[in-house]
Amino acid sequence: MDPESEPALAHFVGKWQQREPEMQFAEVFCPEPAKLRFRAWGGLLHEFRESMFELSDARVSAVKTGWWAEEMIGLGQGRQRHPLTAVMLGVDAPWPALGRALLERDTGELRAEDTEQAVALLLPTARAVLAVESAVFGAIGSADAARSLAVHWLLQRLPKGLTAEDSARIPMHLFARHGLGAAQPEAGQADALLRDWGSELAAAMPAGVAGAALLRRSRHRFDQALLARLATGRGLAGSASPLSFWRAWRAARSP
């Protein structure tokens, strides 16, 4: 990699690690030759998630996601314009298929009727992401791993997504259960709503992601812990560092 690109790469990796600081513990167990790809892929996942789900203006989201789609297609043709994709140049993976999936993602109905539909709406894109991830790290892109990623995206919409147009993609049946409309719920109402949403996401999360890449196995365990907190009314705060390290160690030891 061009040394002049390293500060730019560090910037985007830092954005990801600031959002998901526990993933630094997972990197400890990554073999040294794969660490650069581990960081770059984590940074790419952060950029994808931000462009697809977390920008307040739908037009800006479409433009930015389209840019990343073009970058994925170009990467498959041996071209790149970004420090994160520079790390992936020459890696044999279905980059063009991922680019097409980003372009074709469902941007229509964002308010699902129930939790299964909320997950299902994200699965086509999650499968395309996992196909690349598996190729990059020599892992298995299973249906469970794709489902885990879809649940992860829904979890990461919280809590800021509650004020967005899609209400964090919380399905309509939960709003109905609590007698709430589409408007942002008040504090006490939000607590109960989030607790139930955490319970349903925890139930939707597969038990494991055997054969997946280390990054996916680690993220899966961290998300399971976060969902357990949410489902028991303890909020979204991350676990203490020793517990994060232990979960990363468990993920590294699992097949």
Secondary structure, 3 states (H helix, E strand, C coil): CCHHHHHHHHHHHHHHHHHCCCHHHHHHCCCHHHHHHHHHHHHHHHHHHHHHHCCCCHHHHHHHHHHHHHHHHHHHCCCCCCHHHHHHCCCCCCHHHHHHHHHHCCCCCCCCCCHHHHHHCCHHHHHHHHHHHHHHHCCCCCHHHHHHHHHHHHHHCCCHHHHCCCHHHCCHHHHHHCCCCCCCCCHHHHHHHHHHHHHHHHHHCCCCCCCCCHHHHHHHHHHHHHHHHHHCCCCCCCCCHHHHHHHHHHHHHCC
